[in-house]
Amino acid sequence: MPRTPSRWIVPLALVAALLAALPVRGAAEPASAPLAAADSARIDSALGFVTPPDSAHADSVRAGSLRRAAARPPRDYLAEADSSFGAASRAYAGQRVVVRLLGPIYGILMGLLLMFTGLSVRFRNIAEGLGHRRYVRVLVFFTLYSTTLFLLGLPLAWYEEFALEHQYGLSTQTLGGWFLDSLKGQVLSVVTVGVVPLLSLAWRAVERSPRRWWVWLAAGTLPVALVATLLEPVLLDPVFNKFTRLEDASLRTEILALGARAGIPARDVYQVDMSTRTRKLNAYVNGFGASQRVVLWDTTLHRMKRDEILFVMGHEMGHYVLNHVWKFLGLVAVGAFVVFGLAAAFTNGWMRAFAETWGVRDIGDLAVMPVLALSLTMATLLVMPVTNWASRQSEHEADVFGLEITRDNDAAARAFLMLAQDNRSDPSPPRWIEILLYDHPPLADRIRFALGYRPWEHGQPNRFYRPRTR
């Protein structure tokens, strides 16, 4: 799947914009440690198409790959994945599951804390005392509210993103570096949601249409999601990481040639300095149109072999060819009405039960914003199994495409094995964990499929990849 936006967009989706509908998962890798997600050099102009190799050369390359694979000694990749998932990796994966389940619950409890302690009402009074214009009131309230949540959430964020990763040897980031990233995320949330008047526009709908606000906000989801997806690669990701053109010129040429075979305009391939933060491996595609990028973590470049990287790129190209970015945006647009409808029902229930206790006037009261946020979180938790299932289907399709364009089953299996080992991922998680948390197929399933999918050996057509002709 195209990579989902980074953790700083969570306030945009859950709290402030109220237009971004489905909240986006954080930048931390999903439990399945995907190849994709789906985060500065300038965007290079499109170079057109690289001339594809003639069919005889392509057949020769594929035949050579198959001969090399046949010459390798047999390896039981599934057994290696299981054996690498030792006591330390099991402990890490288990704690990751607990933290990911606790995160939304913690957010809901923090929202209730602000309501029952009267802090939200105090923030509203301060905001109304500083200005009568909606824009000023909303900006002041959101700054106070989001900063308080940021501070209250620091202990859990520190444990999940810093302490746990260091405990199991996966992080290379200093405490100061981690805190600076967290602070950047908080500042960006205030700027993109409060200073840019997204929240002010959204709250206008809440004030003027207390019964149908959720319809208007759901309808505004798609344009906000489009703009966020377009701008993230070029304006927002570079705030956290350095993106450069892929340094390995020969590998870049091979990747662009692979893209030409897939029928993809030959925009450049980028690498990102994730080794300053983590030892994990990953790659992803994000953006669309002129901003679309295929990005390799430098950790992936350093650890994976060339044929493994080419399969990873084939997987990412599958997302492009199969229009997964657009399908994801379509899912967001439709799902927004479900999420906001549920959130409206939850909010109305909270208001009937506690409005007098909280001292809020009506749903258009700024002090109700934490209730809307926690209601959106509750609604999102309910639909997450469906969105995760859709994401897993897209990732499987990209795996199929990567195998069909490279025909290197062994490289694919080795790439998945390396993800399992280096990311301490559970290759075969319990089914309920997969349903609730995994937006990529479990790695054991991906290894098994990579080893067995060979339609070309039986004269059967490809499912997705269609070779281009001159």
C-alpha positions as CSV (number, residue, x, y, z in Angstrom):
1,M,0.0,0.0,0.0
2,P,1.2,3.5,-0.5
3,R,2.6,4.7,2.7
4,T,0.2,6.3,5.1
5,P,1.0,9.8,6.3
6,S,3.3,10.3,9.3
7,R,2.2,10.6,12.9
8,W,2.0,14.4,12.8
9,I,-1.1,14.1,10.6
10,V,-3.1,12.3,13.3
11,P,-4.4,15.6,14.7
12,L,-5.3,16.7,11.2
13,A,-7.4,13.5,10.8
14,L,-8.8,12.9,14.3
15,V,-9.1,16.3,15.9
16,A,-8.7,19.4,14.0
17,A,-9.5,19.2,10.4
18,L,-12.5,16.9,11.0
19,L,-12.2,16.7,7.2
20,A,-9.5,14.1,6.9
21,A,-11.9,11.3,7.9
22,L,-10.1,8.1,8.5
23,P,-7.2,8.8,10.8
24,V,-3.8,7.9,9.5
25,R,-1.5,5.4,11.2
26,G,1.8,6.6,12.5
27,A,5.2,6.5,10.8
28,A,6.2,3.6,12.9
29,E,6.1,0.4,10.9
30,P,3.0,-1.7,11.2
31,A,3.3,-5.0,13.1
32,S,3.9,-6.9,9.8
33,A,6.9,-4.7,8.9
34,P,5.7,-4.1,5.3
35,L,7.8,-3.4,2.2
36,A,5.7,-0.4,1.4
37,A,3.3,1.8,3.8
38,A,1.7,3.7,2.0
39,D,6.9,9.5,3.5
40,S,14.6,16.5,0.3
41,A,15.6,16.5,-3.1
42,R,13.7,18.4,-5.7
43,I,11.3,16.5,-7.8
44,D,13.0,15.9,-11.1
45,S,11.1,16.4,-14.3
46,A,9.7,13.3,-15.9
47,L,12.3,11.7,-18.2
48,G,9.8,10.0,-20.4
49,F,10.2,6.2,-20.8
50,V,13.4,4.3,-20.7
51,T,13.7,2.2,-23.8
52,P,12.6,-1.3,-22.7
53,P,14.8,-4.2,-23.4
54,D,13.9,-6.3,-26.4
55,S,12.0,-9.5,-25.6
56,A,15.0,-11.7,-26.4
57,H,17.2,-9.9,-23.9
58,A,14.4,-9.9,-21.3
59,D,13.9,-13.7,-21.8
60,S,17.7,-14.2,-21.4
61,V,17.8,-12.2,-18.2
62,R,14.9,-14.1,-16.7
63,A,16.3,-17.5,-17.8
64,G,19.6,-16.6,-16.2
65,S,17.8,-15.6,-13.0
66,L,16.0,-19.0,-13.0
67,R,19.2,-20.9,-13.6
68,R,20.9,-19.1,-10.7
69,A,17.9,-19.8,-8.4
70,A,18.0,-23.5,-9.4
71,A,21.7,-23.7,-8.7
72,R,21.3,-22.4,-5.1
73,P,21.1,-25.0,-2.3
74,P,17.6,-25.5,-1.1
75,R,16.6,-23.4,1.9
76,D,13.6,-23.7,4.1
77,Y,12.7,-20.0,4.4
78,L,9.7,-20.6,6.5
79,A,11.7,-22.6,9.0
80,E,14.3,-19.8,9.0
81,A,11.7,-17.2,9.7
82,D,10.2,-19.2,12.5
83,S,13.6,-20.0,14.1
84,S,14.6,-16.3,13.9
85,F,11.5,-15.3,15.9
86,G,13.1,-16.2,19.2
87,A,12.4,-15.1,22.8
88,A,13.6,-11.6,22.3
89,S,11.6,-11.0,19.1
90,R,8.5,-12.6,20.7
91,A,8.8,-10.2,23.6
92,Y,9.3,-7.2,21.4
93,A,6.3,-8.1,19.1
94,G,4.1,-8.8,22.1
95,Q,4.9,-5.4,23.6
96,R,4.3,-3.7,20.3
97,V,0.9,-5.3,20.1
98,V,0.0,-4.1,23.6
99,V,1.2,-0.6,23.0
100,R,-0.7,-0.3,19.7
101,L,-3.9,-1.5,21.4
102,L,-3.4,0.8,24.3
103,G,-2.7,3.9,22.1
104,P,-6.2,4.6,21.0
105,I,-7.6,3.8,24.5
106,Y,-5.1,6.1,26.1
107,G,-6.2,8.9,23.7
108,I,-9.8,8.4,24.6
109,L,-9.0,8.5,28.3
110,M,-7.0,11.7,27.8
111,G,-10.0,13.3,26.1
112,L,-12.3,12.3,28.9
113,L,-9.8,13.7,31.4
114,L,-9.9,17.1,29.7
115,M,-13.7,17.1,29.9
116,F,-14.2,15.9,33.4
117,T,-11.5,18.1,35.0
118,G,-12.9,21.1,33.3
119,L,-9.7,21.9,31.4
120,S,-11.4,22.0,28.1
121,V,-13.9,24.6,29.3
122,R,-11.0,26.6,30.7
123,F,-9.3,26.5,27.3
124,R,-12.5,27.7,25.7
125,N,-12.8,30.6,28.1
126,I,-9.3,31.6,27.4
127,A,-9.8,31.4,23.6
128,E,-13.1,33.4,23.7
129,G,-11.4,36.0,25.9
130,L,-8.6,36.6,23.4
131,G,-10.7,37.1,20.3
132,H,-14.2,37.1,18.9
133,R,-13.3,35.9,15.4
134,R,-13.8,32.2,14.9
135,Y,-10.3,31.8,13.4
136,V,-8.6,33.3,16.5
137,R,-10.8,31.4,18.9
138,V,-10.2,28.1,17.2
139,L,-6.5,28.6,16.8
140,V,-6.0,29.5,20.4
141,F,-8.2,26.6,21.7
142,F,-6.5,24.0,19.4
143,T,-3.0,25.2,20.4
144,L,-3.8,24.8,24.1
145,Y,-5.7,21.5,23.6
146,S,-3.2,19.8,21.2
147,T,-0.2,20.9,23.3
148,T,-1.8,19.5,26.4
149,L,-2.4,16.2,24.6
150,F,1.1,16.2,23.4
151,L,2.5,16.6,26.9
152,L,0.1,14.0,28.3
153,G,1.0,11.6,25.6
154,L,4.8,11.9,25.8
155,P,5.3,9.0,28.3
156,L,3.5,6.5,26.0
157,A,5.1,7.9,22.9
158,W,8.6,7.8,24.5
159,Y,8.1,4.1,25.5
160,E,6.7,3.1,22.1
161,E,9.0,5.0,19.8
162,F,12.2,5.3,21.8
163,A,12.6,3.0,24.9
164,L,11.1,-0.1,23.3
165,E,13.1,0.2,20.1
166,H,16.4,0.8,22.1
167,Q,15.6,-2.1,24.4
168,Y,15.6,-4.5,21.5
169,G,18.5,-2.9,19.5
170,L,16.4,-1.5,16.7
171,S,16.8,2.2,17.2
172,T,19.9,4.4,16.5
173,Q,18.3,7.7,17.5
174,T,19.4,9.8,20.5
175,L,16.8,10.9,23.1
176,G,17.3,14.5,22.0
177,G,16.8,13.5,18.4
178,W,13.6,11.7,19.2
179,F,12.2,14.6,21.3
180,L,13.1,17.1,18.5
181,D,11.1,14.9,16.0
182,S,8.2,14.8,18.4
183,L,8.3,18.6,18.9
184,K,8.4,19.1,15.1
185,G,5.3,17.0,14.8
186,Q,3.5,19.0,17.3
187,V,4.4,22.3,15.7
188,L,3.4,21.0,12.3
189,S,0.0,19.9,13.6
190,V,-0.7,23.4,14.9
191,V,0.5,25.0,11.6
192,T,-1.2,22.7,9.2
193,V,-4.5,22.5,11.2
194,G,-4.7,25.7,13.1
195,V,-2.7,28.4,11.3
196,V,-3.9,27.0,8.0
197,P,-7.6,27.5,8.7
198,L,-8.7,23.9,8.2
199,L,-10.1,23.6,11.7
200,S,-11.8,27.0,11.6
201,L,-13.6,26.0,8.4
202,A,-14.6,22.6,9.9
203,W,-15.8,24.2,13.1
204,R,-18.0,26.6,11.1
205,A,-19.9,23.6,9.8
206,V,-20.3,22.2,13.3
207,E,-21.6,25.5,14.6
208,R,-24.0,26.2,11.8
209,S,-25.3,22.7,11.2
210,P,-25.4,20.9,14.6
211,R,-27.4,18.0,13.2
212,R,-25.7,17.5,9.8
213,W,-22.2,18.7,10.4
214,W,-20.9,15.2,9.9
215,V,-22.2,15.1,6.4
216,W,-20.5,18.3,5.4
217,L,-17.2,17.2,7.0
218,A,-17.3,13.8,5.4
219,A,-17.9,15.4,2.0
220,G,-14.8,17.6,2.6
221,T,-12.6,14.6,3.2
222,L,-11.5,13.8,-0.3
223,P,-10.1,17.3,-1.2
224,V,-8.2,17.4,2.1
225,A,-6.9,13.9,1.6
226,L,-5.8,14.7,-1.9
227,V,-3.9,17.8,-0.9
228,A,-2.2,16.0,2.1
229,T,-1.2,13.1,-0.2
230,L,0.1,15.5,-2.8
231,L,2.2,17.7,-0.5
232,E,3.5,15.1,2.0
233,P,6.5,13.9,-0.1
234,V,7.7,17.4,-1.0
235,L,6.9,19.7,1.9
236,L,6.3,17.6,5.0
237,D,8.5,14.5,4.9
238,P,11.7,16.5,4.4
239,V,11.1,18.2,7.8
240,F,12.0,14.9,9.4
241,N,14.4,13.2,7.0
242,K,16.9,14.0,4.2
243,F,15.9,12.7,0.8
244,T,18.4,12.4,-2.0
245,R,18.6,10.9,-5.4
246,L,19.6,7.2,-5.3
247,E,23.4,7.3,-5.2
248,D,24.0,3.9,-6.8
249,A,23.9,4.9,-10.5
250,S,23.9,1.3,-11.8
251,L,21.1,0.3,-9.4
252,R,19.2,3.4,-10.4
253,T,19.5,2.4,-14.1
254,E,18.2,-1.1,-13.4
255,I,15.3,0.3,-11.4
256,L,14.4,2.7,-14.1
257,A,14.6,0.0,-16.7
258,L,12.3,-2.2,-14.6
259,G,9.9,0.8,-14.4
260,A,10.0,1.1,-18.2
261,R,9.0,-2.5,-18.5
262,A,6.1,-1.8,-16.1
263,G,5.1,1.2,-18.2
264,I,5.9,3.8,-15.5
265,P,7.2,7.2,-16.3
266,A,10.9,7.3,-15.4
267,R,10.9,9.7,-12.4
268,D,13.8,9.3,-10.1
269,V,14.2,6.9,-7.2
270,Y,15.1,8.3,-3.8
271,Q,16.8,7.2,-0.7
272,V,16.1,8.5,2.8
273,D,18.5,8.6,5.7
274,M,16.5,6.3,8.1
275,S,19.7,4.8,9.5
276,T,19.9,7.9,11.7
277,R,16.8,6.6,13.5
278,T,16.5,2.9,13.1
279,R,18.1,-0.4,12.0
280,K,14.8,-1.6,10.4
281,L,14.3,-2.1,6.7
282,N,11.5,-0.6,4.6
283,A,10.6,1.1,1.3
284,Y,7.5,2.9,0.2
285,V,5.7,4.9,-2.4
286,N,3.7,8.0,-1.6
287,G,2.3,11.1,-3.3
288,F,0.7,11.1,-6.8
289,G,1.3,12.8,-10.1
290,A,4.3,15.1,-10.1
291,S,4.9,14.5,-6.3
292,Q,4.9,10.7,-6.5
293,R,8.0,9.1,-5.1
294,V,9.4,5.7,-4.7
295,V,11.7,5.8,-1.6
296,L,14.2,3.3,-0.3
297,W,15.4,3.5,3.3
298,D,19.2,3.6,3.3
299,T,19.1,0.7,5.7
300,T,17.4,-1.4,3.0
301,L,20.1,-0.4,0.5
302,H,22.9,-1.4,2.9
303,R,21.4,-4.7,4.0
304,M,19.5,-6.2,1.0
305,K,21.1,-7.7,-2.1
306,R,20.5,-6.2,-5.5
307,D,18.0,-8.8,-6.7
308,E,16.1,-8.4,-3.4
309,I,16.0,-4.6,-3.9
310,L,14.7,-5.1,-7.5
311,F,11.8,-7.2,-6.2
312,V,11.0,-4.6,-3.6
313,M,10.9,-2.0,-6.4
314,G,8.7,-4.3,-8.5
315,H,6.4,-4.5,-5.5
316,E,6.3,-0.7,-5.3
317,M,5.7,-0.3,-9.0
318,G,2.8,-2.6,-8.6
319,H,1.1,0.0,-6.4
320,Y,1.6,2.6,-9.2
321,V,0.4,0.4,-12.0
322,L,-2.6,-1.0,-10.1
323,N,-3.7,2.5,-9.0
324,H,-3.6,1.8,-5.3
325,V,-3.1,5.4,-4.4
326,W,-6.4,6.3,-6.1
327,K,-8.2,3.3,-4.8
328,F,-7.1,4.2,-1.2
329,L,-8.3,7.8,-1.7
330,G,-11.6,6.4,-2.9
331,L,-11.9,4.2,0.2
332,V,-11.2,7.2,2.4
333,A,-13.8,9.3,0.6
334,V,-16.5,6.6,1.1
335,G,-15.4,5.5,4.5
336,A,-15.5,9.1,5.7
337,F,-19.3,9.0,5.8
338,V,-19.3,5.8,7.9
339,V,-16.7,7.1,10.3
340,F,-18.2,10.6,10.7
341,G,-21.7,9.1,11.0
342,L,-20.6,6.8,13.8
343,A,-18.7,9.7,15.4
344,A,-21.8,11.9,15.3
345,A,-23.8,9.2,17.0
346,F,-21.2,8.7,19.7
347,T,-20.9,12.4,20.3
348,N,-24.6,12.8,20.7
349,G,-24.6,10.1,23.2
350,W,-21.8,11.7,25.2
351,M,-23.6,15.0,25.1
352,R,-26.9,13.6,26.3
353,A,-25.2,11.9,29.3
354,F,-22.6,14.5,30.4
355,A,-23.1,17.9,28.8
356,E,-24.5,19.4,32.0
357,T,-21.7,17.9,34.0
358,W,-19.0,19.2,31.7
359,G,-20.5,22.7,31.5
360,V,-20.7,22.8,27.7
361,R,-23.5,24.7,25.9
362,D,-24.0,22.6,22.8
363,I,-22.1,20.7,20.1
364,G,-20.8,23.9,18.6
365,D,-19.1,24.8,21.8
366,L,-15.3,24.7,21.3
367,A,-15.0,22.8,24.6
368,V,-16.7,19.8,22.9
369,M,-13.7,19.3,20.5
370,P,-12.1,16.6,22.7
371,V,-15.4,14.7,22.6
372,L,-15.5,14.9,18.8
373,A,-11.9,13.6,18.7
374,L,-12.5,10.7,21.0
375,S,-15.7,9.8,19.2
376,L,-13.7,9.8,15.9
377,T,-11.2,7.5,17.5
378,M,-13.9,5.1,18.6
379,A,-15.5,5.1,15.2
380,T,-12.1,4.5,13.5
381,L,-11.4,1.5,15.8
382,L,-14.7,-0.1,14.6
383,V,-13.9,0.3,10.9
384,M,-10.2,-0.5,11.2
385,P,-10.5,-4.3,10.5
386,V,-12.2,-3.4,7.2
387,T,-9.6,-0.9,6.1
388,N,-6.8,-3.2,7.2
389,W,-8.3,-6.0,5.1
390,A,-8.5,-3.7,2.1
391,S,-4.8,-2.7,2.6
392,R,-3.7,-6.4,2.9
393,Q,-5.4,-7.1,-0.4
394,S,-3.6,-4.2,-2.1
395,E,-0.3,-5.4,-0.6
396,H,-0.9,-8.9,-1.9
397,E,-1.6,-7.6,-5.4
398,A,1.6,-5.6,-5.3
399,D,3.5,-8.8,-4.3
400,V,1.9,-10.6,-7.3
401,F,3.0,-7.8,-9.6
402,G,6.5,-7.8,-8.2
403,L,6.9,-11.5,-8.8
404,E,5.5,-11.3,-12.3
405,I,7.7,-8.5,-13.4
406,T,10.9,-10.0,-11.9
407,R,10.2,-13.7,-12.0
408,D,12.6,-14.0,-9.1
409,N,10.8,-16.0,-6.5
410,D,13.9,-16.7,-4.5
411,A,14.8,-13.0,-4.2
412,A,11.3,-12.2,-3.0
413,A,11.4,-14.9,-0.4
414,R,14.8,-13.7,0.9
415,A,13.5,-10.1,1.0
416,F,10.6,-11.2,3.2
417,L,12.8,-13.3,5.4
418,M,15.2,-10.4,5.9
419,L,12.2,-8.2,7.0
420,A,11.1,-10.8,9.5
421,Q,14.6,-11.1,10.9
422,D,15.9,-7.6,10.9
423,N,12.5,-6.0,12.0
424,R,11.9,-8.7,14.7
425,S,8.5,-9.3,13.1
426,D,6.1,-12.1,14.0
427,P,6.0,-14.2,10.8
428,S,2.7,-16.0,11.8
429,P,0.7,-13.8,14.3
430,P,-2.6,-15.0,15.8
431,R,-5.5,-14.4,13.5
432,W,-7.2,-11.8,15.7
433,I,-4.0,-9.7,15.8
434,E,-3.8,-9.8,12.0
435,I,-7.4,-8.7,11.7
436,L,-7.1,-5.8,14.2
437,L,-3.6,-4.5,13.5
438,Y,-2.0,-5.8,10.3
439,D,-2.3,-3.7,7.1
440,H,0.1,-6.1,5.3
441,P,-0.1,-9.9,5.1
442,P,1.9,-11.8,7.7
443,L,5.4,-12.4,6.4
444,A,5.1,-16.2,6.6
445,D,2.1,-16.0,4.2
446,R,4.2,-13.7,1.9
447,I,7.1,-16.1,1.9
448,R,4.9,-19.1,1.2
449,F,3.2,-17.3,-1.7
450,A,6.5,-16.0,-3.1
451,L,7.9,-19.5,-3.3
452,G,4.8,-21.1,-4.9
453,Y,3.6,-18.5,-7.4
454,R,5.0,-19.4,-10.9
455,P,2.2,-19.2,-13.5
456,W,4.8,-18.6,-16.3
457,E,6.2,-22.1,-15.7
458,H,2.8,-23.6,-16.6
459,G,2.0,-21.5,-19.5
460,Q,-0.6,-19.5,-17.5
461,P,-1.1,-15.7,-18.0
462,N,-0.1,-13.2,-15.4
463,R,-2.7,-11.7,-13.2
464,F,-1.4,-8.1,-13.3
465,Y,1.8,-7.5,-15.2
466,R,1.4,-7.0,-18.9
467,P,4.8,-6.7,-20.8
468,R,5.1,-3.6,-22.9
469,T,6.0,-4.0,-26.5
470,R,7.8,-1.5,-28.8
